[in-house]
């Protein structure tokens, strides 16, 4: 894996770190491939029970597409007529978002600075966002004459509502941390100096939790957003049966009766 993305697994927690701080963690091809592979690895590894997505440096979480590289690729496309440049959505962005949002384990994003374009989309693909008080968000797409990608057309309206999503997409602007919290984009805002410690604490707590139940919770919420009440009730019945037959449920019940702290196995 390229050093533009760092990947580490420790005690059930996979930490994925965007590592181009000198470029504000912009997404060149090398970085996109490495992030896609890391996200897929974390989602597929049964030993991983939670994922922490973060970034190196203090200025940016990820400012989206590396436009310096993008300009060169567009010029090459015009010469060859290949149209390959925008295949990055299909080849990179979509698989990354699917891996993060579809992971059968909790995903936490620690947003340390600017999250723009696809960087904003990747943060929204996480289940829980801890945001530095110095961070900000920006949809950015319309500012470079592009439409939404990285799942943001699906995630943003579900977080802030369709009307507010339209406003933020049509009129891109910097959304500061406090406003992001008020809109529901940020689940928690912390001092920048405390971000990494707080994010790791939350992610490790989730990594030690009932993984089967967390996976079912993710699935049920996503299902409920696009189905009727009756369909959602049927899905809850199905998923509750799955969670109820897990070893973690038995552990939790015994611990509750014995007034002990449960020690989950993640299965």
DRENDO-1510 file (C-alpha; in Angstrom, 1 decimal, always signed):
<recs>
REC; n; res; u; v; w
REC; 1; UNK; +0.0; +0.0; +0.0 .
REC; 2; UNK; +1.3; +3.5; -0.9 .
REC; 3; UNK; +2.6; +5.7; +1.9 .
REC; 4; UNK; +0.0; +8.3; +0.9 .
REC; 5; UNK; -2.4; +6.2; +3.1 .
REC; 6; UNK; -1.3; +4.5; +6.3 .
REC; 7; UNK; -3.1; +1.4; +7.5 .
REC; 8; UNK; -2.8; -0.2; +10.9 .
REC; 9; UNK; -4.8; -2.7; +12.9 .
REC; 10; UNK; -4.5; -2.9; +16.7 .
REC; 11; UNK; -6.8; -4.7; +19.1 .
REC; 12; UNK; -9.7; -4.9; +16.7 .
REC; 13; UNK; -9.4; -1.3; +15.5 .
REC; 14; UNK; -8.3; -0.5; +12.0 .
REC; 15; UNK; -6.9; +3.1; +11.6 .
REC; 16; UNK; -6.8; +4.5; +8.1 .
REC; 17; UNK; -4.8; +7.7; +7.8 .
REC; 18; UNK; -4.7; +9.9; +4.7 .
REC; 19; UNK; -1.0; +10.9; +4.6 .
REC; 20; UNK; -0.5; +13.8; +2.1 .
REC; 21; UNK; -0.5; +16.7; +4.6 .
REC; 22; UNK; +1.8; +18.8; +2.2 .
REC; 23; UNK; -1.1; +18.6; -0.3 .
REC; 24; UNK; -3.9; +19.0; +2.2 .
REC; 25; UNK; -4.5; +15.3; +1.7 .
REC; 26; UNK; -5.8; +15.9; -1.8 .
REC; 27; UNK; -6.7; +12.8; -3.7 .
REC; 28; UNK; -4.3; +11.9; -6.5 .
REC; 29; UNK; -4.6; +8.5; -8.2 .
REC; 30; UNK; -2.1; +6.8; -5.9 .
REC; 31; UNK; -4.0; +8.0; -2.8 .
REC; 32; UNK; -7.4; +7.0; -4.1 .
REC; 33; UNK; -6.2; +3.5; -5.0 .
REC; 34; UNK; -4.6; +3.1; -1.6 .
REC; 35; UNK; -7.6; +4.4; +0.3 .
REC; 36; UNK; -9.9; +2.1; -1.7 .
REC; 37; UNK; -7.7; -0.9; -0.8 .
REC; 38; UNK; -7.5; +0.1; +2.8 .
REC; 39; UNK; -11.2; +0.6; +3.2 .
REC; 40; UNK; -11.9; -2.7; +1.6 .
REC; 41; UNK; -9.4; -4.5; +3.7 .
REC; 42; UNK; -10.9; -3.1; +6.9 .
REC; 43; UNK; -14.4; -3.9; +5.9 .
REC; 44; UNK; -13.5; -7.5; +5.0 .
REC; 45; UNK; -11.2; -8.4; +7.9 .
REC; 46; UNK; -13.3; -10.2; +10.6 .
REC; 47; UNK; -10.6; -9.3; +13.2 .
REC; 48; UNK; -11.4; -5.6; +12.7 .
REC; 49; UNK; -14.4; -4.6; +14.8 .
REC; 50; UNK; -14.2; -0.8; +14.2 .
REC; 51; UNK; -12.6; +1.6; +11.8 .
REC; 52; UNK; -11.1; +5.0; +12.4 .
REC; 53; UNK; -10.6; +7.2; +9.3 .
REC; 54; UNK; -8.4; +10.2; +9.9 .
REC; 55; UNK; -5.7; +12.4; +8.3 .
REC; 56; UNK; -2.2; +13.6; +8.9 .
REC; 57; UNK; -1.5; +17.3; +9.5 .
REC; 58; UNK; -3.5; +20.1; +11.0 .
REC; 59; UNK; -4.9; +22.0; +8.0 .
REC; 60; UNK; -7.0; +19.4; +6.2 .
REC; 61; UNK; -8.9; +16.1; +6.5 .
REC; 62; UNK; -9.1; +15.9; +2.7 .
REC; 63; UNK; -9.8; +18.7; +0.2 .
REC; 64; UNK; -11.1; +16.2; -2.4 .
REC; 65; UNK; -9.7; +15.7; -5.9 .
REC; 66; UNK; -6.1; +16.7; -6.5 .
REC; 67; UNK; -6.8; +19.4; -9.1 .
REC; 68; UNK; -3.2; +19.8; -10.2 .
REC; 69; UNK; -3.1; +16.2; -11.3 .
REC; 70; UNK; -6.7; +16.5; -12.6 .
REC; 71; UNK; -5.8; +19.3; -15.0 .
REC; 72; UNK; -3.1; +17.1; -16.7 .
REC; 73; UNK; -5.5; +14.2; -16.9 .
REC; 74; UNK; -8.2; +16.3; -18.6 .
REC; 75; UNK; -5.6; +17.6; -21.1 .
REC; 76; UNK; -4.6; +14.0; -21.9 .
REC; 77; UNK; -8.3; +13.1; -22.3 .
REC; 78; UNK; -8.8; +15.9; -24.8 .
REC; 79; UNK; -5.9; +14.7; -26.9 .
REC; 80; UNK; -6.9; +11.0; -26.9 .
REC; 81; UNK; -10.7; +11.4; -26.6 .
REC; 82; UNK; -10.6; +8.6; -24.0 .
REC; 83; UNK; -12.7; +10.3; -21.3 .
REC; 84; UNK; -10.9; +8.2; -18.7 .
REC; 85; UNK; -10.4; +11.0; -16.2 .
REC; 86; UNK; -13.9; +10.9; -14.7 .
REC; 87; UNK; -13.9; +7.1; -14.4 .
REC; 88; UNK; -12.3; +7.8; -11.0 .
REC; 89; UNK; -15.9; +8.0; -9.6 .
REC; 90; UNK; -16.6; +4.4; -10.7 .
REC; 91; UNK; -13.1; +3.1; -10.0 .
REC; 92; UNK; -12.2; +4.8; -6.8 .
REC; 93; UNK; -14.9; +7.0; -5.1 .
REC; 94; UNK; -17.8; +4.6; -5.3 .
REC; 95; UNK; -15.8; +1.6; -3.9 .
REC; 96; UNK; -14.5; +3.7; -1.1 .
REC; 97; UNK; -17.9; +4.9; +0.0 .
REC; 98; UNK; -19.4; +1.4; -0.4 .
REC; 99; UNK; -16.7; +0.0; +1.8 .
REC; 100; UNK; -17.0; +2.6; +4.5 .
REC; 101; UNK; -20.8; +2.9; +4.6 .
REC; 102; UNK; -21.4; -0.8; +4.0 .
REC; 103; UNK; -18.8; -2.1; +6.5 .
REC; 104; UNK; -20.5; -4.5; +9.0 .
REC; 105; UNK; -18.8; -2.6; +11.8 .
REC; 106; UNK; -18.8; +1.0; +13.0 .
REC; 107; UNK; -16.7; +3.6; +11.2 .
REC; 108; UNK; -15.6; +6.8; +12.9 .
REC; 109; UNK; -14.2; +9.8; +11.0 .
REC; 110; UNK; -11.9; +12.1; +12.9 .
REC; 111; UNK; -12.1; +15.4; +10.9 .
REC; 112; UNK; -9.0; +17.5; +11.7 .
REC; 113; UNK; -9.3; +20.3; +9.2 .
REC; 114; UNK; -11.0; +21.1; +5.9 .
REC; 115; UNK; -13.2; +18.4; +4.4 .
REC; 116; UNK; -14.2; +19.4; +0.9 .
REC; 117; UNK; -15.7; +17.6; -2.1 .
REC; 118; UNK; -14.9; +13.9; -1.9 .
REC; 119; UNK; -13.3; +14.5; +1.5 .
REC; 120; UNK; -16.7; +15.7; +2.8 .
REC; 121; UNK; -18.3; +12.7; +1.1 .
REC; 122; UNK; -16.0; +10.2; +2.8 .
REC; 123; UNK; -16.6; +11.8; +6.2 .
REC; 124; UNK; -20.4; +11.5; +5.7 .
REC; 125; UNK; -19.9; +7.8; +4.7 .
REC; 126; UNK; -18.7; +7.2; +8.3 .
REC; 127; UNK; -21.2; +6.3; +11.0 .
REC; 128; UNK; -19.9; +8.9; +13.5 .
REC; 129; UNK; -18.0; +12.1; +13.0 .
REC; 130; UNK; -15.8; +13.7; +15.6 .
REC; 131; UNK; -14.7; +17.1; +14.4 .
REC; 132; UNK; -12.0; +19.5; +15.6 .
REC; 133; UNK; -13.2; +22.9; +16.5 .
REC; 134; UNK; -10.9; +24.3; +13.8 .
REC; 135; UNK; -12.3; +22.1; +11.0 .
REC; 136; UNK; -14.8; +23.0; +8.3 .
REC; 137; UNK; -16.8; +21.3; +5.5 .
REC; 138; UNK; -17.5; +22.4; +1.9 .
REC; 139; UNK; -19.3; +20.6; -0.9 .
REC; 140; UNK; -17.1; +22.4; -3.5 .
REC; 141; UNK; -18.5; +20.5; -6.5 .
REC; 142; UNK; -20.4; +23.4; -8.2 .
REC; 143; UNK; -17.4; +25.7; -7.6 .
REC; 144; UNK; -15.5; +23.6; -10.2 .
REC; 145; UNK; -18.5; +23.0; -12.4 .
REC; 146; UNK; -19.0; +19.4; -11.3 .
REC; 147; UNK; -21.9; +17.5; -9.8 .
REC; 148; UNK; -22.0; +15.5; -6.6 .
REC; 149; UNK; -20.0; +12.3; -6.1 .
REC; 150; UNK; -18.5; +10.2; -3.3 .
REC; 151; UNK; -22.1; +9.4; -2.2 .
REC; 152; UNK; -22.8; +12.9; -1.1 .
REC; 153; UNK; -26.1; +13.1; -3.1 .
REC; 154; UNK; -27.3; +10.3; -0.9 .
REC; 155; UNK; -25.7; +11.0; +2.5 .
REC; 156; UNK; -26.0; +14.8; +2.7 .
REC; 157; UNK; -29.8; +15.0; +2.3 .
REC; 158; UNK; -30.3; +12.3; +4.9 .
REC; 159; UNK; -28.2; +14.2; +7.4 .
REC; 160; UNK; -29.3; +17.8; +6.8 .
REC; 161; UNK; -32.6; +17.4; +4.8 .
REC; 162; UNK; -33.1; +17.9; +1.0 .
REC; 163; UNK; -33.7; +21.6; +1.2 .
REC; 164; UNK; -30.5; +22.4; +3.1 .
REC; 165; UNK; -28.5; +19.9; +1.0 .
REC; 166; UNK; -29.6; +21.7; -2.2 .
REC; 167; UNK; -28.5; +25.0; -0.6 .
REC; 168; UNK; -25.1; +23.6; +0.3 .
REC; 169; UNK; -24.6; +22.0; -3.1 .
REC; 170; UNK; -25.7; +24.9; -5.2 .
REC; 171; UNK; -24.0; +27.6; -3.2 .
REC; 172; UNK; -20.8; +26.0; -1.8 .
REC; 173; UNK; -19.4; +27.6; +1.3 .
REC; 174; UNK; -17.3; +26.9; +4.3 .
REC; 175; UNK; -19.4; +25.2; +7.1 .
REC; 176; UNK; -17.5; +25.8; +10.4 .
REC; 177; UNK; -17.4; +23.1; +13.1 .
REC; 178; UNK; -20.2; +24.6; +15.3 .
REC; 179; UNK; -22.6; +25.0; +12.4 .
REC; 180; UNK; -21.7; +21.5; +11.3 .
REC; 181; UNK; -22.7; +20.3; +14.7 .
REC; 182; UNK; -26.0; +22.2; +14.6 .
REC; 183; UNK; -26.7; +20.7; +11.2 .
REC; 184; UNK; -26.0; +17.2; +12.3 .
REC; 185; UNK; -22.9; +16.8; +10.1 .
REC; 186; UNK; -20.7; +16.6; +13.2 .
REC; 187; UNK; -21.7; +14.3; +16.0 .
REC; 188; UNK; -19.2; +15.8; +18.4 .
REC; 189; UNK; -16.9; +18.9; +18.3 .
REC; 190; UNK; -13.7; +18.8; +20.4 .
REC; 191; UNK; -10.7; +21.1; +20.7 .
REC; 192; UNK; -8.2; +20.4; +17.9 .
REC; 193; UNK; -5.5; +19.4; +20.3 .
REC; 194; UNK; -7.8; +16.7; +21.7 .
REC; 195; UNK; -9.2; +15.3; +18.5 .
REC; 196; UNK; -7.0; +12.3; +18.0 .
REC; 197; UNK; -7.2; +11.1; +21.6 .
REC; 198; UNK; -11.0; +11.6; +21.7 .
REC; 199; UNK; -11.5; +9.9; +18.3 .
REC; 200; UNK; -9.4; +6.9; +19.3 .
REC; 201; UNK; -11.3; +6.6; +22.6 .
REC; 202; UNK; -14.6; +6.5; +20.8 .
REC; 203; UNK; -13.4; +4.1; +18.1 .
REC; 204; UNK; -11.8; +1.7; +20.6 .
REC; 205; UNK; -14.9; +1.7; +22.7 .
REC; 206; UNK; -16.8; +0.6; +19.6 .
REC; 207; UNK; -14.2; -1.9; +18.7 .
REC; 208; UNK; -14.8; -3.5; +22.1 .
REC; 209; UNK; -18.6; -3.5; +21.7 .
REC; 210; UNK; -21.2; -5.9; +20.3 .
REC; 211; UNK; -20.1; -5.9; +16.7 .
REC; 212; UNK; -23.1; -8.0; +15.4 .
REC; 213; UNK; -25.5; -5.6; +17.0 .
REC; 214; UNK; -23.7; -2.6; +15.6 .
REC; 215; UNK; -23.8; -4.1; +12.1 .
REC; 216; UNK; -27.5; -4.8; +12.5 .
REC; 217; UNK; -28.1; -1.2; +13.6 .
REC; 218; UNK; -26.3; +0.2; +10.6 .
REC; 219; UNK; -28.3; -2.1; +8.3 .
REC; 220; UNK; -31.7; -1.3; +9.9 .
REC; 221; UNK; -31.2; +2.5; +9.8 .
REC; 222; UNK; -30.1; +2.4; +6.1 .
REC; 223; UNK; -33.0; +0.1; +5.3 .
REC; 224; UNK; -35.6; +2.2; +7.2 .
REC; 225; UNK; -34.7; +5.4; +5.2 .
REC; 226; UNK; -35.8; +3.9; +1.9 .
REC; 227; UNK; -38.7; +1.5; +2.9 .
REC; 228; UNK; -42.1; +1.6; +4.4 .
REC; 229; UNK; -42.9; +1.2; +8.1 .
REC; 230; UNK; -44.2; -2.4; +7.5 .
REC; 231; UNK; -41.0; -3.3; +5.6 .
REC; 232; UNK; -38.9; -1.7; +8.3 .
REC; 233; UNK; -40.7; -3.7; +11.0 .
REC; 234; UNK; -40.1; -6.9; +9.1 .
REC; 235; UNK; -36.4; -6.0; +8.8 .
REC; 236; UNK; -36.2; -5.3; +12.5 .
REC; 237; UNK; -37.6; -8.7; +13.2 .
REC; 238; UNK; -35.0; -10.3; +10.9 .
REC; 239; UNK; -32.1; -8.4; +12.4 .
REC; 240; UNK; -33.2; -8.8; +16.0 .
REC; 241; UNK; -33.2; -12.6; +15.5 .
REC; 242; UNK; -29.7; -12.3; +14.2 .
REC; 243; UNK; -28.5; -10.2; +17.1 .
REC; 244; UNK; -30.3; -12.3; +19.6 .
REC; 245; UNK; -28.5; -15.4; +18.5 .
REC; 246; UNK; -25.1; -13.9; +18.8 .
REC; 247; UNK; -22.6; -14.8; +21.5 .
REC; 248; UNK; -22.4; -11.2; +22.5 .
REC; 249; UNK; -26.1; -11.0; +23.4 .
REC; 250; UNK; -25.7; -14.0; +25.7 .
REC; 251; UNK; -22.6; -12.4; +27.2 .
REC; 252; UNK; -24.5; -9.1; +27.7 .
REC; 253; UNK; -27.4; -10.8; +29.4 .
REC; 254; UNK; -25.2; -12.8; +31.8 .
REC; 255; UNK; -23.2; -9.7; +32.6 .
REC; 256; UNK; -26.4; -7.7; +33.3 .
REC; 257; UNK; -27.8; -10.3; +35.7 .
REC; 258; UNK; -24.4; -10.7; +37.4 .
REC; 259; UNK; -23.9; -6.9; +37.6 .
REC; 260; UNK; -20.7; -7.1; +35.7 .
REC; 261; UNK; -19.2; -5.3; +32.7 .
REC; 262; UNK; -19.6; -7.4; +29.5 .
REC; 263; UNK; -16.5; -8.5; +27.6 .
REC; 264; UNK; -17.7; -8.8; +24.1 .
REC; 265; UNK; -16.2; -11.2; +21.5 .
REC; 266; UNK; -17.6; -9.4; +18.5 .
REC; 267; UNK; -19.6; -12.4; +17.3 .
</recs>
